[in-house]
Amino acid sequence: MLPIAAMARVIRKAGVKRVSADAIKELEKTVSGLAIELASDSAEMARHAGRKTIKKEDILLASGKA
């Protein structure tokens, strides 16, 4: 789902100089799974508020940052 090159940039921004292709693919799978779960939880927050549109507040609530 997410571009492999973007995942490699994320890893490099964390200060890692060398990373295997398998590690990049695994990070992509993990991040995609977390994003799907967060989007689903955010949609539930919006439905609970009587809306069809997900707002920033829904994402913050779903992520526990609100």
N, C-alpha and C positions, 0 to 999 in steps of 0.2 A: 504494500500500500504506500509506504513512504519511500522516497528515493534513497537508494543506498548511499549515494554521494553525500546527501544531507546527514545521514547517520554517521558517516566517516568524519564529517566536519564537526559534529557534536562531540565525538570522541576526542578529536584533536584539540578542540577548545578546552577540554578537560585536562589537557597537558600530556596526553599520551602520544608518543612519537610513532610507535609501531603497533599495529592492530591487525589481526587476521581477518580474512573475508568472512569466516564463520562467525566471528565475534560481532562483526558489523551486521550480519544477517540476523543473528539472535537478538541484538539490540533493537533492530527494526521490528521483529515479531513482538517483543515485549512492549515497546512504545506503542505500537499499533493496538495491541490488546488493551493497554491502559487507556488509550484515547477512545476506543469504542466503549469501554465501560463508563468512562467519564461522560461521554455524550449521551449514553443511555440514562444514566442517573440524572443528568441535567434535563433531559426531556421529561423525566418523571417530575422533577421540581417545577418545570413550566406547566405541566398538566395539573399538578396540585394547585398551582396559582390561577388556574383557569385560562391559561394561554396555550397557544400552539407554537409560539415563537420562543426559542431559547434565548435568554438574555445573559449578559455577563454575570449577573447576580446568581443565576441558576448554576453556572459553572463554578463559581466561588463556593456556593453552598454545597454542591456535590463533591467538591474537592476538599471540603473541610477548612477552607481558608476564610470563610465569612464569619 
